[in-house]
Amino acid sequence: MQYIADQVPAKKLAPPNGTIERAKLQAWLNFFSSEMHKGAFGPLFYKGISEESKVVFRRRLAARFAHLDGYLADHAYLVGDDFTIADAHSFTVTNWAPRVDVDLSPYPNVMTHRKRIAGRPTVRAAMRAEGPIPASD
């Protein structure tokens, strides 16, 4: 994602290399890929996972969503004042919640962030093309 963002720097989807903002972007991308995707959501998609295991991974998700919700209480976006690829990644990963019976309603700031990202014309176009939003919407 960083490579793609760097191809069109004028879009400001990633802060410039060598800045503290870039390090923050990388921290959020790592959080979503390791803590949310691999370490919590991923196992919930496995067939045959025990109910006891699902409880453990849902608890992990609850802790991570609480962390994210707390951060978003004071920030409209994850890095700086503008949308970045970290926000896109967050939106994608949090979209998995309903598919594994994870309720996001206890996290109002996450829900607000998701709504903000979902309202972006490019996000709506991508979702229409991929199916989550009907083409007639």
N, C-alpha and C positions, 0 to 999 in steps of 0.2 A: 504494500500500500504506500509506503514511503517513497519508493521508486516512482510510482505513478504520480503521486502528488508533486514530486520534485520536477516532473516533466513540464508542468505548467505552474511555475511559481507565482504568477500573477493571481491565480485562484486562491492562494493562501490556505491551501488544504493541509499544509505542514509548515511549521516555522523553519527558518533557515538552519542549516547544519551549523553546529558550533555554538548555538545559543542555549540558554537555560530553558527556553520555551520548547526547544527540540527535545531536550532531555525529559521534560514533563510529558510531551507527546509520547515518547517512547515508553515512559513509565506507565501511562494509561493503556497503551497498546499491549504491553506485557501483562498488565493486570487482567485485561479482558481475554487474552489468549491463554494465559496460564491459570489464573485464579478462577475465572468464570467458565471459560470454555472447557479446557482440559481437566481442571481440578474439581468441577462441580456439575456443570451441565452435561458434559460428555458422557459420563457414566450413566446418567438417567436415560439415555437413548439406547443403551444396550438391552437387548432382549434377554430375558432370563435373570436379570438382576433382582436380588431378593428385596422384599419390602423393607427389611431392616436396613439394608444398604441405601435404599432410596431415602430413608429418613436421614441418614448421615449426610448424604449429598445435598438434600434440601436444607439442612441446617447450615451447611457450608454456604450455600447460596444466600440464605437469609443474612448471614454475617457479612457477606460481600455486598449484598444489596443495601444493607444498613450503612456500610462505609460509603458507598456511592451516593446514597440518598443524603447523607450528612454533608458530603462535599458539594453536591448540587444545591443544597439549601442556600449557598452563598455565591453560586456560579451558574450563569446561563449555559455556558459551554465548558468543556473539560479543560481546554487549554486557551487561556486568554479570553478575549471578548468575541471571538468569531468561531464559526463552525470549522472543524478540522476533521481529518480522517479518524481521529479518536472518537468523535461523536458518531460518525457513520458506523464504526466498529461496535460501539456501545449499542446503537440502535439494532444492529443485526443480531448481536448476542442476546439482548434482552427480548427480542422477538421470539425466542425459543421458549420463553416461560410458559405460555399456555399449552404448548405441545407436551410439556412434562408436568403439568398440573402445579405450576408455581404461581401463586397469587402475588401480583405486584401492587395491589391496593395499599398494603402497609407502607409503601414507599412513595409518598406523594410527589417528591421532587424528581424521582426517577420517572414517574408517570408524566409529569410536566415536561421534562427533558425529551421524553419519547414523542410527546405530542408536538413539541417544537420542531424536532427533526422530521417527523412524519409529514409536517406541513410544507416542507421545502419542495418546490416544484420538481427538482431533479430526483428527489427521493420518491415522490409520487409517481413520476414517470418510470423509474426503475421498478417500482412495485407493480405498476400496471403491466409492464413488459414481462415480469416474472410471475404474475398471477395473484399476489395477495390482495390487489385492488382490482375490481372488475374494470375492464377496458372502457366501459361506458361511464364510469365515474368522472 
